[in-house]
Amino acid sequence: MDGFLHGRCALVTGSTSGIGLAIARRLAAAGARVAVHGLGTEEQIAAAVASVQAEGHGEGHGEVRHFGGDLRDAGAIERLMGAVADWSGNIDILVNNAGIQHTAPLAEMPPEKWDSILAINLGSAFHTMRHALPAMAGRGYGRVINIASVHGLVASKEKSPYVASKFGLVGMSKAAALEYAAYGSRDSGGITVNCICPGWVETPLIEPQIEAHRGGGSRDDGVRALLAEKQPSLRMSLPEEIAALAVFLCRREAHNLTGSAIPVDGGWTAQ
Ligand code: NAD
């Protein structure tokens, strides 16, 4: 890949696993210095950092460090943003990816799940954007990529807090896109704020739902049942495919692609 992100710094929340890890790897491959963030055991975190580092090449490319911080805690987010800025000077690319899921009918949803899903999937993006966007505006280049979901565009039952958080994330991203649309120039790349809205992607997040759809059969049966229900392509996306779109959004020529919510869902939301 060309090193078009050489000299840029990216923070990817929840990049110790799944889609976030794939995005961190692709950004490092494009030359960015990457702040990996997320939870996990020491071994998981070390493995994630090593796999992102392995993508960087050339002097100054792919410098990588892990930052902690529980996104349910606004104070921890404040410290995270300060620590990343101290390390890198700037945050040019902010990917709000961390997210959790819990499925249950609304009346049976534990209220503490509502609190944690809204805090991690939506509230944390408000806090990171609040910190990062003014400095991006000052430099004339910035990218905010929020990993929403098809559930930011359409609903499914038994996911009330998740759907609320993702619709909220799509709406908040549009508002921020408008506020920052006129900063920078075509040459500097401008400030853009977009959502990527995946359908089913092969990551640990959806394993409980695959399990719930097995109906006594194999894991593959569970995957087929999930896809048949909602995703007309009948194919899961891979995290690397979501990451490829995220990297495109960072390019200068994407300066006018802002305020959008891009589905990568095999036709789910076309129905
Ligand atoms: P994942 O479970 O593999 O990764 C989630 C990441 O979030 C991990 O790094 C984890 O450490 C981090 N995280 C969770 N709780 C945290 C907390 N309290 N504080 C800090 N970090 C925390 O999940 P994934 O499937 O890669 O999901 C990434 C994003 O993509 C989520 O926002 C999810 O809603 C969205 N998404 C996933 C799918 C899918 O099918 N997998 C579909 C649509 C949208």
Residues whose N, C-alpha, C, O or C-beta is under 5 A from the ligand:
A	BS01	NAD	G14 S15 T16 S17 G18 I19 G20 H37 G38 L39 G40 G69 D70 L71 R72 N97 A98 G99 I120 I147 A148 S149 V150 P198 G199 W200 V201 T203 P204 L205 I206
